[in-house]
Amino acid sequence: MGGRGGTTLCTLDKAQPAGTYRVVTEEEEIDGLSFVAFRRRATLLHLPALSTASATQQVVNVDPLEWAAIIEADGRN
């Protein structure tokens, strides 16, 4: 995430360093349809980055549209 310079999310008070992060998308099945479909419930970002050793960890809920924009921008770097 964040290419060389890191990035900032609106849900975080400071920029996160560039690195590999664990992102989990929680979904639930939509009942009552004639086909199988799922609804996103949450997009969760695990902090710190996987390569960072830390005694504390944090999980934050991120806006999926904001996350998609960060991933798209990271692909251009």
N, CA, C and O atoms as a DFTB+ gen file, in Angstrom:
308 C
 N C O
     1  1       0.841      -1.170       0.000
     2  2       0.000       0.000       0.000
     3  2       0.883       1.229       0.000
     4  3       1.890       1.285       0.706
     5  1       0.507       2.197      -0.783
     6  2       1.127       3.500      -0.682
     7  2       2.416       3.690      -1.440
     8  3       3.078       4.714      -1.267
     9  1       2.797       2.743      -2.272
    10  2       4.012       2.940      -3.059
    11  2       5.212       3.211      -2.187
    12  3       5.424       2.542      -1.176
    13  1       5.995       4.191      -2.582
    14  2       7.227       4.481      -1.842
    15  2       7.006       5.397      -0.644
    16  3       7.770       5.355       0.320
    17  1       5.965       6.224      -0.702
    18  2       5.827       7.245       0.321
    19  2       4.798       6.983       1.395
    20  3       4.627       7.819       2.282
    21  1       4.109       5.868       1.355
    22  2       3.073       5.612       2.336
    23  2       1.780       6.299       1.936
    24  3       1.711       6.946       0.891
    25  1       0.768       6.161       2.758
    26  2      -0.533       6.738       2.439
    27  2      -1.301       7.047       3.705
    28  3      -0.962       6.572       4.790
    29  1      -2.341       7.849       3.552
    30  2      -3.197       8.219       4.675
    31  2      -4.629       7.823       4.355
    32  3      -5.096       8.025       3.234
    33  1      -5.319       7.267       5.324
    34  2      -6.737       6.956       5.219
    35  2      -7.499       7.915       6.118
    36  3      -6.980       8.359       7.142
    37  1      -8.733       8.238       5.735
    38  2      -9.507       9.185       6.547
    39  2      -9.804       8.641       7.942
    40  3     -10.051       9.422       8.861
    41  1      -9.784       7.317       8.121
    42  2     -10.066       6.735       9.438
    43  2      -8.845       6.677      10.349
    44  3      -8.957       6.302      11.516
    45  1      -7.674       7.050       9.818
    46  2      -6.439       7.006      10.606
    47  2      -5.921       8.412      10.839
    48  3      -6.103       9.298      10.004
    49  1      -5.277       8.609      11.972
    50  2      -4.785       9.943      12.297
    51  2      -3.386      10.224      11.754
    52  3      -2.919      11.361      11.818
    53  1      -2.711       9.200      11.218
    54  2      -1.389       9.438      10.644
    55  2      -1.172       8.523       9.441
    56  3      -1.841       7.501       9.286
    57  1      -0.224       8.915       8.599
    58  2       0.082       8.130       7.402
    59  2       0.696       6.794       7.788
    60  3       1.435       6.693       8.768
    61  1       0.382       5.781       7.013
    62  2       0.957       4.457       7.215
    63  2       2.092       4.263       6.219
    64  3       1.981       4.680       5.066
    65  1       3.179       3.636       6.649
    66  2       4.309       3.445       5.740
    67  2       3.940       2.476       4.623
    68  3       3.049       1.639       4.767
    69  1       4.641       2.613       3.519
    70  2       4.458       1.676       2.411
    71  2       4.775       0.272       2.912
    72  3       5.656       0.094       3.754
    73  1       4.061      -0.717       2.400
    74  2       4.303      -2.086       2.829
    75  2       3.180      -3.000       2.411
    76  3       2.267      -2.589       1.695
    77  1       3.243      -4.236       2.856
    78  2       2.222      -5.233       2.579
    79  2       1.320      -5.347       3.798
    80  3       1.789      -5.612       4.905
    81  1       0.039      -5.147       3.591
    82  2      -0.933      -5.149       4.675
    83  2      -1.954      -6.263       4.473
    84  3      -2.232      -6.660       3.342
    85  1      -2.499      -6.756       5.547
    86  2      -3.578      -7.739       5.485
    87  2      -4.901      -6.982       5.448
    88  3      -5.184      -6.161       6.321
    89  1      -5.709      -7.270       4.424
    90  2      -7.026      -6.667       4.278
    91  2      -8.044      -7.792       4.218
    92  3      -7.893      -8.731       3.436
    93  1      -9.075      -7.703       5.037
    94  2     -10.114      -8.729       5.100
    95  2     -11.445      -8.087       4.708
    96  3     -11.817      -7.037       5.232
    97  1     -12.153      -8.728       3.783
    98  2     -13.492      -8.282       3.413
    99  2     -14.493      -9.245       4.031
   100  3     -14.501     -10.433       3.709
   101  1     -15.333      -8.734       4.914
   102  2     -16.376      -9.557       5.531
   103  2     -17.635      -9.439       4.690
   104  3     -18.067      -8.338       4.347
   105  1     -18.220     -10.587       4.361
   106  2     -19.426     -10.618       3.543
   107  2     -20.486     -11.483       4.207
   108  3     -20.179     -12.336       5.039
   109  1     -21.737     -11.254       3.828
   110  2     -22.828     -12.098       4.283
   111  2     -23.671     -12.486       3.077
   112  3     -23.808     -11.714       2.128
   113  1     -24.235     -13.689       3.123
   114  2     -25.076     -14.154       2.030
   115  2     -26.420     -13.427       2.074
   116  3     -26.986     -13.200       3.143
   117  1     -26.914     -13.070       0.897
   118  2     -28.222     -12.435       0.787
   119  2     -29.251     -13.541       0.593
   120  3     -29.238     -14.246      -0.416
   121  1     -30.138     -13.686       1.565
   122  2     -31.164     -14.733       1.513
   123  2     -32.326     -14.313       0.610
   124  3     -32.544     -13.129       0.351
   125  1     -33.059     -15.318       0.143
   126  2     -34.292     -15.057      -0.579
   127  2     -34.137     -14.834      -2.074
   128  3     -35.111     -14.498      -2.747
   129  1     -32.945     -15.013      -2.602
   130  2     -32.734     -14.847      -4.043
   131  2     -32.715     -16.210      -4.721
   132  3     -32.505     -17.231      -4.065
   133  1     -32.931     -16.228      -6.020
   134  2     -32.895     -17.495      -6.761
   135  2     -31.475     -17.881      -7.157
   136  3     -31.267     -18.885      -7.838
   137  1     -30.493     -17.079      -6.729
   138  2     -29.079     -17.346      -6.992
   139  2     -28.278     -16.943      -5.760
   140  3     -28.781     -16.234      -4.888
   141  1     -27.049     -17.390      -5.697
   142  2     -26.201     -17.076      -4.547
   143  2     -25.577     -15.694      -4.749
   144  3     -24.971     -15.421      -5.785
   145  1     -25.729     -14.845      -3.767
   146  2     -25.156     -13.500      -3.825
   147  2     -24.708     -13.098      -2.415
   148  3     -25.239     -13.580      -1.414
   149  1     -23.727     -12.211      -2.368
   150  2     -23.183     -11.767      -1.093
   151  2     -23.175     -10.246      -1.025
   152  3     -23.094      -9.560      -2.044
   153  1     -23.259      -9.739       0.197
   154  2     -23.204      -8.306       0.473
   155  2     -21.981      -8.059       1.349
   156  3     -21.755      -8.759       2.336
   157  1     -21.193      -7.048       0.969
   158  2     -20.034      -6.699       1.795
   159  2     -20.519      -6.048       3.079
   160  3     -21.332      -5.124       3.049
   161  1     -20.019      -6.532       4.202
   162  2     -20.360      -5.960       5.508
   163  2     -19.279      -5.008       5.988
   164  3     -19.570      -3.984       6.606
   165  1     -18.021      -5.353       5.699
   166  2     -16.919      -4.513       6.182
   167  2     -15.647      -4.816       5.405
   168  3     -15.438      -5.931       4.926
   169  1     -14.806      -3.799       5.293
   170  2     -13.457      -3.966       4.771
   171  2     -12.526      -3.581       5.915
   172  3     -12.536      -2.440       6.375
   173  1     -11.724      -4.537       6.368
   174  2     -10.898      -4.345       7.559
   175  2      -9.415      -4.354       7.209
   176  3      -8.937      -5.249       6.512
   177  1      -8.700      -3.359       7.694
   178  2      -7.265      -3.236       7.479
   179  2      -6.555      -3.565       8.780
   180  3      -6.836      -2.968       9.819
   181  1      -5.636      -4.515       8.719
   182  2      -4.855      -4.909       9.901
   183  2      -3.551      -4.113       9.914
   184  3      -2.816      -4.075       8.927
   185  1      -3.285      -3.478      11.054
   186  2      -2.076      -2.672      11.230
   187  2      -1.226      -3.282      12.324
   188  3      -1.789      -3.875      13.244
   189  1       0.055      -3.180      12.289
   190  2       0.876      -2.547      11.252
   191  2       1.050      -3.464      10.050
   192  3       0.450      -4.536       9.979
   193  1       1.885      -3.026       9.104
   194  2       2.191      -3.825       7.922
   195  2       2.765      -5.170       8.333
   196  3       3.352      -5.297       9.407
   197  1       2.599      -6.175       7.481
   198  2       3.051      -7.526       7.808
   199  2       4.544      -7.603       8.101
   200  3       4.973      -8.426       8.910
   201  1       5.338      -6.759       7.455
   202  2       6.791      -6.809       7.639
   203  2       7.267      -6.056       8.880
   204  3       8.462      -6.049       9.175
   205  1       6.355      -5.429       9.604
   206  2       6.703      -4.627      10.775
   207  2       6.478      -5.436      12.051
   208  3       5.384      -5.943      12.298
   209  1       7.523      -5.543      12.843
   210  2       7.396      -6.227      14.141
   211  2       6.831      -5.235      15.145
   212  3       7.362      -4.138      15.320
   213  1       5.748      -5.633      15.803
   214  2       5.128      -4.753      16.788
   215  2       4.412      -5.588      17.834
   216  3       3.838      -6.633      17.528
   217  1       4.454      -5.117      19.065
   218  2       3.763      -5.821      20.142
   219  2       2.265      -5.543      20.110
   220  3       1.477      -6.308      20.667
   221  1       1.872      -4.452      19.462
   222  2       0.456      -4.109      19.385
   223  2      -0.035      -4.198      17.947
   224  3       0.703      -3.918      17.003
   225  1      -1.276      -4.588      17.804
   226  2      -1.908      -4.643      16.492
   227  2      -3.245      -3.950      16.578
   228  3      -3.844      -3.851      17.648
   229  1      -3.705      -3.472      15.440
   230  2      -4.952      -2.737      15.382
   231  2      -5.691      -3.154      14.112
   232  3      -5.065      -3.411      13.083
   233  1      -7.004      -3.220      14.180
   234  2      -7.832      -3.501      13.011
   235  2      -8.767      -2.312      12.850
   236  3      -9.488      -1.945      13.778
   237  1      -8.748      -1.706      11.647
   238  2      -9.598      -0.547      11.400
   239  2     -10.524      -0.825      10.231
   240  3     -10.145      -1.502       9.275
   241  1     -11.729      -0.306      10.310
   242  2     -12.706      -0.408       9.245
   243  2     -12.410       0.703       8.243
   244  3     -12.330       1.872       8.620
   245  1     -12.248       0.346       6.972
   246  2     -11.941       1.347       5.952
   247  2     -13.064       1.409       4.928
   248  3     -13.761       0.422       4.692
   249  1     -13.229       2.564       4.332
   250  2     -14.202       2.762       3.264
   251  2     -13.714       2.000       2.032
   252  3     -12.608       2.260       1.558
   253  1     -14.510       1.064       1.501
   254  2     -14.055       0.273       0.365
   255  2     -13.743       1.109      -0.869
   256  3     -12.870       0.736      -1.652
   257  1     -14.430       2.227      -1.061
   258  2     -14.128       3.096      -2.205
   259  2     -12.790       3.801      -2.013
   260  3     -12.019       3.946      -2.962
   261  1     -12.517       4.235      -0.799
   262  2     -11.226       4.862      -0.505
   263  2     -10.095       3.844      -0.673
   264  3      -9.036       4.170      -1.210
   265  1     -10.322       2.612      -0.215
   266  2      -9.321       1.562      -0.343
   267  2      -9.049       1.255      -1.820
   268  3      -7.895       1.098      -2.219
   269  1     -10.101       1.169      -2.623
   270  2      -9.947       0.891      -4.062
   271  2      -9.136       1.988      -4.736
   272  3      -8.306       1.700      -5.598
   273  1      -9.365       3.251      -4.351
   274  2      -8.598       4.356      -4.930
   275  2      -7.127       4.272      -4.558
   276  3      -6.262       4.579      -5.379
   277  1      -6.835       3.859      -3.333
   278  2      -5.441       3.721      -2.897
   279  2      -4.760       2.609      -3.682
   280  3      -3.620       2.769      -4.118
   281  1      -5.441       1.488      -3.866
   282  2      -4.862       0.371      -4.607
   283  2      -4.623       0.775      -6.059
   284  3      -3.589       0.434      -6.634
   285  1      -5.562       1.493      -6.653
   286  2      -5.402       1.943      -8.036
   287  2      -4.214       2.903      -8.160
   288  3      -3.407       2.782      -9.082
   289  1      -4.114       3.841      -7.243
   290  2      -2.989       4.786      -7.269
   291  2      -1.673       4.073      -7.043
   292  3      -0.663       4.441      -7.643
   293  1      -1.660       3.058      -6.188
   294  2      -0.444       2.302      -5.910
   295  2       0.018       1.560      -7.162
   296  3       1.221       1.410      -7.377
   297  1      -0.911       1.096      -7.986
   298  2      -0.559       0.396      -9.213
   299  2       0.087       1.313     -10.232
   300  3       0.798       0.845     -11.122
   301  1      -0.146       2.591     -10.119
   302  2       0.461       3.569     -11.048
   303  2       1.859       3.977     -10.623
   304  3       2.604       4.544     -11.422
   305  1       2.230       3.700      -9.374
   306  2       3.563       4.107      -8.878
   307  2       4.617       3.105      -9.284
   308  3       5.791       3.278      -8.958
